[in-house]
């Protein structure tokens, strides 16, 4: 389990969450929802060990019953993978070389790729429909192609826990659907996923749990079927919502900003 105990986050002085207790189990798919600047990215970074919590003695985050700082970075990378919203720096190699970086936690030496590592990377490239650009420099890809390459790298890494900050950015509608179907499959295979989403439709269709971050630092978390309702979403996004049912799901669309 990925767990938080009394997690408090601030950025820089704004309270983003206070005393958050959360348990993410294998097989669960979580959507993280909230307005811009509410702390979604900061939470992803904290859960991945990239940011320290504020106002707590010791780390309040554990994976498999073991505090994050107790894991070696190599072992942690075998269990937990992070897709950042922005990727610092530039990679000068081709797509295949880039996706192979996902196998680094398993390599015996810095460039000691095994044939199995290459097979896993190529399978991830195929899954993300990038085989025809696998030998092109990463920097020549479009924004959507590069985003799919980043997801392919994460697939090659093969963690059990996926932390995904806006995984659908830059993707066209077809590839958004394909990626969400992929995430659902990963969950069915026993992986756990937490993803920042801005489209409520994807959350209601593919996620079984939801975490909502409000402007005042309040967080509610639980089953998607219970929480994705008109009242919660209007309070979260500060706009009116229209609700309709198409079996077996309830759907919500934005109405207007001025009516709330």
Short mmCIF file of the C-alpha atoms (twelve columns), coordinates in Angstrom:
data_MODEL
# 
_entry.id   MODEL 
# 
loop_
_atom_site.group_PDB 
_atom_site.id 
_atom_site.type_symbol 
_atom_site.label_atom_id 
_atom_site.label_alt_id 
_atom_site.label_comp_id 
_atom_site.label_asym_id 
_atom_site.label_seq_id 
_atom_site.Cartn_x 
_atom_site.Cartn_y 
_atom_site.Cartn_z 
_atom_site.pdbx_PDB_model_num 
ATOM 1   C CA . UNK A 1   0.000   0.000  0.000   1 
ATOM 2   C CA . UNK A 2   0.958   3.608  -0.608  1 
ATOM 3   C CA . UNK A 3   -0.073  5.483  2.522   1 
ATOM 4   C CA . UNK A 4   0.018   8.968  4.013   1 
ATOM 5   C CA . UNK A 5   -0.374  9.694  7.693   1 
ATOM 6   C CA . UNK A 6   -1.232  13.270 8.694   1 
ATOM 7   C CA . UNK A 7   0.349   14.675 5.548   1 
ATOM 8   C CA . UNK A 8   0.532   18.473 5.441   1 
ATOM 9   C CA . UNK A 9   1.686   20.362 2.341   1 
ATOM 10  C CA . UNK A 10  2.317   24.063 1.751   1 
ATOM 11  C CA . UNK A 11  3.507   25.926 -1.349  1 
ATOM 12  C CA . UNK A 12  5.168   28.264 -0.708  1 
ATOM 13  C CA . UNK A 13  3.136   29.497 2.260   1 
ATOM 14  C CA . UNK A 14  -0.308  28.503 1.029   1 
ATOM 15  C CA . UNK A 15  -1.834  25.523 2.827   1 
ATOM 16  C CA . UNK A 16  -2.559  22.854 0.217   1 
ATOM 17  C CA . UNK A 17  -3.613  20.019 2.505   1 
ATOM 18  C CA . UNK A 18  -3.597  19.358 6.242   1 
ATOM 19  C CA . UNK A 19  -3.373  16.013 8.068   1 
ATOM 20  C CA . UNK A 20  -4.227  13.968 4.984   1 
ATOM 21  C CA . UNK A 21  -4.647  10.256 5.691   1 
ATOM 22  C CA . UNK A 22  -4.810  8.274  2.496   1 
ATOM 23  C CA . UNK A 23  -4.363  4.639  1.498   1 
ATOM 24  C CA . UNK A 24  -3.929  3.601  -2.137  1 
ATOM 25  C CA . UNK A 25  -4.224  -0.141 -2.664  1 
ATOM 26  C CA . UNK A 26  -3.017  -2.269 -5.579  1 
ATOM 27  C CA . UNK A 27  -5.626  -2.417 -8.318  1 
ATOM 28  C CA . UNK A 28  -7.105  1.013  -7.563  1 
ATOM 29  C CA . UNK A 29  -7.294  3.854  -10.086 1 
ATOM 30  C CA . UNK A 30  -7.502  7.341  -8.563  1 
ATOM 31  C CA . UNK A 31  -8.324  10.646 -10.232 1 
ATOM 32  C CA . UNK A 32  -6.918  13.778 -8.582  1 
ATOM 33  C CA . UNK A 33  -9.200  16.717 -9.326  1 
ATOM 34  C CA . UNK A 34  -9.061  20.416 -8.507  1 
ATOM 35  C CA . UNK A 35  -8.667  23.917 -9.879  1 
ATOM 36  C CA . UNK A 36  -5.374  25.327 -11.131 1 
ATOM 37  C CA . UNK A 37  -2.921  26.040 -8.327  1 
ATOM 38  C CA . UNK A 38  -4.717  23.957 -5.699  1 
ATOM 39  C CA . UNK A 39  -1.769  21.595 -5.140  1 
ATOM 40  C CA . UNK A 40  -2.329  18.588 -7.399  1 
ATOM 41  C CA . UNK A 41  1.239   18.576 -8.741  1 
ATOM 42  C CA . UNK A 42  2.697   19.215 -5.298  1 
ATOM 43  C CA . UNK A 43  0.806   16.197 -3.952  1 
ATOM 44  C CA . UNK A 44  2.110   13.984 -6.783  1 
ATOM 45  C CA . UNK A 45  5.662   15.133 -6.049  1 
ATOM 46  C CA . UNK A 46  5.258   14.439 -2.333  1 
ATOM 47  C CA . UNK A 47  3.821   10.964 -2.899  1 
ATOM 48  C CA . UNK A 48  6.763   10.194 -5.169  1 
ATOM 49  C CA . UNK A 49  9.351   11.369 -2.653  1 
ATOM 50  C CA . UNK A 50  10.316  14.406 -4.723  1 
ATOM 51  C CA . UNK A 51  9.095   16.922 -2.168  1 
ATOM 52  C CA . UNK A 52  9.201   17.005 1.616   1 
ATOM 53  C CA . UNK A 53  6.044   17.466 3.643   1 
ATOM 54  C CA . UNK A 54  5.700   20.573 5.777   1 
ATOM 55  C CA . UNK A 55  4.919   20.702 9.457   1 
ATOM 56  C CA . UNK A 56  5.468   17.022 10.227  1 
ATOM 57  C CA . UNK A 57  8.063   15.226 12.272  1 
ATOM 58  C CA . UNK A 58  9.583   12.656 9.949   1 
ATOM 59  C CA . UNK A 59  8.074   11.430 6.722   1 
ATOM 60  C CA . UNK A 60  4.317   10.759 6.727   1 
ATOM 61  C CA . UNK A 61  4.451   8.730  3.487   1 
ATOM 62  C CA . UNK A 62  5.156   5.015  3.213   1 
ATOM 63  C CA . UNK A 63  5.147   2.369  0.512   1 
ATOM 64  C CA . UNK A 64  4.615   -1.237 1.486   1 
ATOM 65  C CA . UNK A 65  4.807   -0.257 5.153   1 
ATOM 66  C CA . UNK A 66  8.255   1.280  4.665   1 
ATOM 67  C CA . UNK A 67  8.898   5.030  4.802   1 
ATOM 68  C CA . UNK A 68  9.864   6.485  1.435   1 
ATOM 69  C CA . UNK A 69  13.233  7.777  2.649   1 
ATOM 70  C CA . UNK A 70  14.094  4.249  3.795   1 
ATOM 71  C CA . UNK A 71  13.995  2.989  0.216   1 
ATOM 72  C CA . UNK A 72  17.054  3.190  -1.999  1 
ATOM 73  C CA . UNK A 73  16.284  5.235  -5.115  1 
ATOM 74  C CA . UNK A 74  16.926  2.198  -7.303  1 
ATOM 75  C CA . UNK A 75  14.559  -0.070 -5.380  1 
ATOM 76  C CA . UNK A 76  11.926  2.649  -5.130  1 
ATOM 77  C CA . UNK A 77  12.036  3.118  -8.911  1 
ATOM 78  C CA . UNK A 78  11.234  -0.569 -9.361  1 
ATOM 79  C CA . UNK A 79  8.027   -0.106 -7.404  1 
ATOM 80  C CA . UNK A 80  6.953   3.479  -8.065  1 
ATOM 81  C CA . UNK A 81  6.991   5.453  -11.307 1 
ATOM 82  C CA . UNK A 82  6.257   9.147  -11.819 1 
ATOM 83  C CA . UNK A 83  5.134   10.975 -14.942 1 
ATOM 84  C CA . UNK A 84  5.937   14.638 -14.374 1 
ATOM 85  C CA . UNK A 85  3.897   17.403 -15.948 1 
ATOM 86  C CA . UNK A 86  7.092   18.982 -17.258 1 
ATOM 87  C CA . UNK A 87  10.335  17.215 -18.051 1 
ATOM 88  C CA . UNK A 88  13.486  19.210 -17.299 1 
ATOM 89  C CA . UNK A 89  16.337  19.248 -19.772 1 
ATOM 90  C CA . UNK A 90  16.546  17.778 -23.249 1 
ATOM 91  C CA . UNK A 91  17.250  14.250 -24.447 1 
ATOM 92  C CA . UNK A 92  19.368  14.042 -27.572 1 
ATOM 93  C CA . UNK A 93  18.939  10.356 -28.410 1 
ATOM 94  C CA . UNK A 94  16.219  8.625  -30.376 1 
ATOM 95  C CA . UNK A 95  12.872  7.356  -29.101 1 
ATOM 96  C CA . UNK A 96  14.087  3.803  -28.535 1 
ATOM 97  C CA . UNK A 97  17.049  4.988  -26.459 1 
ATOM 98  C CA . UNK A 98  14.764  7.274  -24.492 1 
ATOM 99  C CA . UNK A 99  12.243  4.543  -23.637 1 
ATOM 100 C CA . UNK A 100 15.118  2.243  -22.624 1 
ATOM 101 C CA . UNK A 101 15.878  4.683  -19.798 1 
ATOM 102 C CA . UNK A 102 12.876  3.139  -18.069 1 
ATOM 103 C CA . UNK A 103 14.899  -0.049 -17.619 1 
ATOM 104 C CA . UNK A 104 17.680  1.750  -15.743 1 
ATOM 105 C CA . UNK A 105 16.521  0.526  -12.274 1 
ATOM 106 C CA . UNK A 106 17.046  -3.043 -13.496 1 
ATOM 107 C CA . UNK A 107 20.368  -2.581 -15.331 1 
ATOM 108 C CA . UNK A 108 23.541  -4.201 -13.997 1 
ATOM 109 C CA . UNK A 109 25.693  -1.355 -15.348 1 
ATOM 110 C CA . UNK A 110 24.958  2.134  -16.653 1 
ATOM 111 C CA . UNK A 111 24.591  0.911  -20.234 1 
ATOM 112 C CA . UNK A 112 24.187  -2.776 -19.514 1 
ATOM 113 C CA . UNK A 113 20.889  -3.381 -21.252 1 
ATOM 114 C CA . UNK A 114 19.906  -7.017 -21.567 1 
ATOM 115 C CA . UNK A 115 17.982  -8.370 -24.539 1 
ATOM 116 C CA . UNK A 116 14.939  -8.643 -22.262 1 
ATOM 117 C CA . UNK A 117 15.191  -4.915 -21.504 1 
ATOM 118 C CA . UNK A 118 15.154  -4.092 -25.188 1 
ATOM 119 C CA . UNK A 119 12.157  -6.384 -25.735 1 
ATOM 120 C CA . UNK A 120 10.242  -4.653 -22.938 1 
ATOM 121 C CA . UNK A 121 11.088  -1.208 -24.333 1 
ATOM 122 C CA . UNK A 122 10.046  -2.181 -27.858 1 
ATOM 123 C CA . UNK A 123 6.783   -3.622 -26.534 1 
ATOM 124 C CA . UNK A 124 6.068   -0.315 -24.768 1 
ATOM 125 C CA . UNK A 125 6.879   1.588  -27.980 1 
ATOM 126 C CA . UNK A 126 4.467   -0.622 -29.908 1 
ATOM 127 C CA . UNK A 127 1.770   -0.189 -27.287 1 
ATOM 128 C CA . UNK A 128 2.021   3.585  -27.553 1 
ATOM 129 C CA . UNK A 129 1.948   3.400  -31.389 1 
ATOM 130 C CA . UNK A 130 5.429   4.834  -31.823 1 
ATOM 131 C CA . UNK A 131 7.107   2.050  -33.815 1 
ATOM 132 C CA . UNK A 132 7.278   4.169  -36.962 1 
ATOM 133 C CA . UNK A 133 9.216   6.923  -35.150 1 
ATOM 134 C CA . UNK A 134 11.330  4.722  -32.862 1 
ATOM 135 C CA . UNK A 135 14.582  5.691  -34.604 1 
ATOM 136 C CA . UNK A 136 13.822  9.404  -34.794 1 
ATOM 137 C CA . UNK A 137 15.431  11.844 -32.332 1 
ATOM 138 C CA . UNK A 138 13.049  12.499 -29.468 1 
ATOM 139 C CA . UNK A 139 13.311  16.256 -30.027 1 
ATOM 140 C CA . UNK A 140 11.773  15.960 -33.514 1 
ATOM 141 C CA . UNK A 141 8.482   14.542 -32.247 1 
ATOM 142 C CA . UNK A 142 5.278   16.480 -31.874 1 
ATOM 143 C CA . UNK A 143 3.997   17.288 -28.390 1 
ATOM 144 C CA . UNK A 144 1.549   14.389 -28.465 1 
ATOM 145 C CA . UNK A 145 4.137   11.926 -29.749 1 
ATOM 146 C CA . UNK A 146 6.579   13.002 -27.077 1 
ATOM 147 C CA . UNK A 147 3.933   12.555 -24.399 1 
ATOM 148 C CA . UNK A 148 3.309   9.019  -25.621 1 
ATOM 149 C CA . UNK A 149 7.061   8.372  -25.537 1 
ATOM 150 C CA . UNK A 150 7.112   9.513  -21.900 1 
ATOM 151 C CA . UNK A 151 4.299   7.093  -21.077 1 
ATOM 152 C CA . UNK A 152 6.152   4.338  -22.967 1 
ATOM 153 C CA . UNK A 153 9.231   4.972  -20.778 1 
ATOM 154 C CA . UNK A 154 7.045   4.540  -17.699 1 
ATOM 155 C CA . UNK A 155 5.613   1.300  -19.091 1 
ATOM 156 C CA . UNK A 156 9.150   0.028  -19.649 1 
ATOM 157 C CA . UNK A 157 9.930   0.880  -16.033 1 
ATOM 158 C CA . UNK A 158 7.096   -1.487 -15.002 1 
ATOM 159 C CA . UNK A 159 6.368   -0.149 -11.498 1 
ATOM 160 C CA . UNK A 160 3.419   -1.298 -9.421  1 
ATOM 161 C CA . UNK A 161 2.451   2.258  -8.457  1 
ATOM 162 C CA . UNK A 162 1.978   4.955  -11.104 1 
ATOM 163 C CA . UNK A 163 1.845   8.670  -10.199 1 
ATOM 164 C CA . UNK A 164 0.739   10.586 -13.279 1 
ATOM 165 C CA . UNK A 165 0.620   14.380 -13.519 1 
ATOM 166 C CA . UNK A 166 -1.701  15.306 -16.396 1 
ATOM 167 C CA . UNK A 167 -0.955  12.207 -18.483 1 
ATOM 168 C CA . UNK A 168 -3.424  13.251 -21.205 1 
ATOM 169 C CA . UNK A 169 -1.852  16.614 -22.012 1 
ATOM 170 C CA . UNK A 170 -1.055  17.159 -25.729 1 
ATOM 171 C CA . UNK A 171 -2.890  13.949 -26.720 1 
ATOM 172 C CA . UNK A 172 -5.637  13.916 -29.341 1 
ATOM 173 C CA . UNK A 173 -8.972  12.344 -28.445 1 
ATOM 174 C CA . UNK A 174 -8.126  8.932  -29.886 1 
ATOM 175 C CA . UNK A 175 -4.908  8.673  -27.926 1 
ATOM 176 C CA . UNK A 176 -6.543  9.988  -24.750 1 
ATOM 177 C CA . UNK A 177 -8.985  7.097  -24.977 1 
ATOM 178 C CA . UNK A 178 -6.215  4.605  -25.696 1 
ATOM 179 C CA . UNK A 179 -4.144  5.799  -22.737 1 
ATOM 180 C CA . UNK A 180 -7.102  5.643  -20.353 1 
ATOM 181 C CA . UNK A 181 -7.893  2.114  -21.548 1 
ATOM 182 C CA . UNK A 182 -4.255  1.218  -20.933 1 
ATOM 183 C CA . UNK A 183 -4.436  2.590  -17.392 1 
ATOM 184 C CA . UNK A 184 -7.586  0.572  -16.755 1 
ATOM 185 C CA . UNK A 185 -5.792  -2.577 -17.912 1 
ATOM 186 C CA . UNK A 186 -2.855  -1.837 -15.618 1 
ATOM 187 C CA . UNK A 187 -5.267  -1.535 -12.708 1 
ATOM 188 C CA . UNK A 188 -6.937  -4.817 -13.598 1 
ATOM 189 C CA . UNK A 189 -3.490  -6.426 -13.590 1 
ATOM 190 C CA . UNK A 190 -2.875  -5.217 -10.018 1 
ATOM 191 C CA . UNK A 191 -1.132  -1.882 -10.480 1 
ATOM 192 C CA . UNK A 192 -2.279  1.210  -8.584  1 
ATOM 193 C CA . UNK A 193 -2.615  4.528  -10.365 1 
ATOM 194 C CA . UNK A 194 -3.077  8.120  -9.230  1 
ATOM 195 C CA . UNK A 195 -3.520  10.650 -12.024 1 
ATOM 196 C CA . UNK A 196 -4.204  14.355 -12.269 1 
ATOM 197 C CA . UNK A 197 -7.096  14.875 -14.681 1 
ATOM 198 C CA . UNK A 198 -9.037  17.900 -15.875 1 
ATOM 199 C CA . UNK A 199 -11.777 16.033 -17.748 1 
ATOM 200 C CA . UNK A 200 -14.444 14.728 -15.376 1 
ATOM 201 C CA . UNK A 201 -15.699 12.374 -18.094 1 
ATOM 202 C CA . UNK A 202 -12.479 10.353 -18.109 1 
ATOM 203 C CA . UNK A 203 -12.515 10.247 -14.301 1 
ATOM 204 C CA . UNK A 204 -16.084 8.968  -14.091 1 
ATOM 205 C CA . UNK A 205 -15.558 6.381  -16.820 1 
ATOM 206 C CA . UNK A 206 -12.180 4.920  -15.863 1 
ATOM 207 C CA . UNK A 207 -11.418 5.761  -12.214 1 
ATOM 208 C CA . UNK A 208 -12.882 3.957  -9.225  1 
ATOM 209 C CA . UNK A 209 -11.578 6.457  -6.644  1 
ATOM 210 C CA . UNK A 210 -11.379 10.243 -6.557  1 
ATOM 211 C CA . UNK A 211 -9.377  12.753 -4.520  1 
ATOM 212 C CA . UNK A 212 -10.669 16.331 -4.660  1 
ATOM 213 C CA . UNK A 213 -8.464  19.240 -3.559  1 
ATOM 214 C CA . UNK A 214 -10.348 22.427 -2.677  1 
ATOM 215 C CA . UNK A 215 -8.972  25.972 -2.585  1 
ATOM 216 C CA . UNK A 216 -8.960  26.117 1.225   1 
ATOM 217 C CA . UNK A 217 -6.820  23.005 1.603   1 
ATOM 218 C CA . UNK A 218 -9.785  20.734 2.267   1 
ATOM 219 C CA . UNK A 219 -9.544  17.306 0.650   1 
ATOM 220 C CA . UNK A 220 -12.199 14.671 0.220   1 
ATOM 221 C CA . UNK A 221 -11.305 11.216 -1.014  1 
ATOM 222 C CA . UNK A 222 -13.287 8.054  -1.651  1 
ATOM 223 C CA . UNK A 223 -15.241 6.092  -4.222  1 
ATOM 224 C CA . UNK A 224 -15.802 7.851  -7.545  1 
ATOM 225 C CA . UNK A 225 -19.432 6.796  -7.707  1 
ATOM 226 C CA . UNK A 226 -20.144 8.513  -4.387  1 
ATOM 227 C CA . UNK A 227 -18.069 11.678 -4.816  1 
ATOM 228 C CA . UNK A 228 -18.513 12.592 -8.479  1 
ATOM 229 C CA . UNK A 229 -21.828 14.357 -7.974  1 
ATOM 230 C CA . UNK A 230 -23.141 17.780 -8.867  1 
ATOM 231 C CA . UNK A 231 -22.813 19.249 -5.379  1 
ATOM 232 C CA . UNK A 232 -19.153 18.301 -4.925  1 
ATOM 233 C CA . UNK A 233 -18.113 19.317 -8.431  1 
ATOM 234 C CA . UNK A 234 -19.804 22.719 -8.260  1 
ATOM 235 C CA . UNK A 235 -18.039 23.412 -4.973  1 
ATOM 236 C CA . UNK A 236 -14.720 22.169 -6.393  1 
ATOM 237 C CA . UNK A 237 -14.706 24.069 -9.693  1 
ATOM 238 C CA . UNK A 238 -16.899 27.057 -8.769  1 
ATOM 239 C CA . UNK A 239 -19.154 26.714 -11.782 1 
ATOM 240 C CA . UNK A 240 -22.578 25.226 -12.317 1 
ATOM 241 C CA . UNK A 241 -22.791 21.620 -13.444 1 
ATOM 242 C CA . UNK A 242 -25.384 19.720 -15.438 1 
ATOM 243 C CA . UNK A 243 -25.902 16.081 -14.524 1 
ATOM 244 C CA . UNK A 244 -27.307 13.293 -16.647 1 
ATOM 245 C CA . UNK A 245 -27.346 9.518  -16.505 1 
ATOM 246 C CA . UNK A 246 -26.404 7.129  -19.253 1 
ATOM 247 C CA . UNK A 247 -26.441 3.657  -17.812 1 
ATOM 248 C CA . UNK A 248 -24.463 2.409  -16.068 1 
ATOM 249 C CA . UNK A 249 -22.804 5.780  -15.310 1 
ATOM 250 C CA . UNK A 250 -23.771 9.255  -14.145 1 
ATOM 251 C CA . UNK A 251 -22.102 12.054 -16.101 1 
ATOM 252 C CA . UNK A 252 -21.545 15.727 -15.305 1 
ATOM 253 C CA . UNK A 253 -20.812 18.602 -17.674 1 
ATOM 254 C CA . UNK A 254 -20.043 22.255 -16.865 1 
ATOM 255 C CA . UNK A 255 -22.931 24.683 -17.177 1 
ATOM 256 C CA . UNK A 256 -21.860 28.284 -16.632 1 
ATOM 257 C CA . UNK A 257 -19.382 30.154 -14.453 1 
ATOM 258 C CA . UNK A 258 -21.611 33.052 -13.520 1 
ATOM 259 C CA . UNK A 259 -24.478 31.048 -12.006 1 
ATOM 260 C CA . UNK A 260 -22.517 29.827 -8.920  1 
# 
